[in-house]
Amino acid sequence: MVERLRLPFAMLSDPGLRLADVLGLPTFDWQGGRLFKRITLIVRDGVVEHVFYPVFPPDAHAGQVLDWLREH
């Protein structure tokens, strides 16, 4: 996905939701499956530095993340 969309950042894939279980991240059940709720983690050198949750409003979230990154 990162290559296909030419994203300037890494993406994390966790189909078994192990990270959700270990960190207690928010999930929900839908059509017999378990999914992550909308969340953004800022990770630096393997350490979660900041968590955005809940993500609201979703259409303004990218700007919120950029603002946070510029400040930190």
N, C-alpha and C positions, 0 to 999 in steps of 0.2 A: 504494500500500500504506500509506503514512504516513497519508494522509487516511482511508482505509477503516478502518484499525485505530486511528485517533486516537492515533498514537504521538507522544510528546513529544520526539522526536529525529529527525534526518535519517537516511535510509538511502541507501546507495551501491549502484548497480547497475552491474555490469561483465560483461555477458554474453560478451564476447570474452576475458575474463580478462587484459586488458592490464596491470592493476595487479599481478596475480600475477606476471607476467613481469618487470615493471620492478622490483618490490620483492622478488622471490624468495619470494613467499608460498607456503605449503604447499597443494598440490592433490593430487587423486587421479583416476584414470580409472575410469569406471563406465559400463557399457553403451554403449561407444563415444563417450562424452563425457568432458570434463574438468570437474571441480567443485572449488570451494574446500573445504579442510578447515575444520572448525569453528575460527573465529578471531574475536577481537574487537579492533578497533583504536580507540583513543581519539584523535580528531583535533581539534586546536584551531587555528583560523586557518590551515587547510590544511597543518598539520604533524602528522605522526604522533607523538603524545606518549607513548603506551604501547601495548604489544601483549600480549594475553593469548593464549598458545598453549603447550601444548595447553589446550583448554577441557575441564577435568575436575575434578570430576564435572559433567556438563552441568546437572543439576538444581539445583546450588548456584551456578552461574556468575553468575547475575544478582546475587546477594548479594555475590559477590566483586568484581564491577564497581562496585556501589554503595559498598562499603567503600573501594575505591581512590579513587573520585570524592570521597567525603567527606574523605579524608585529603589529597587534592591539590587 
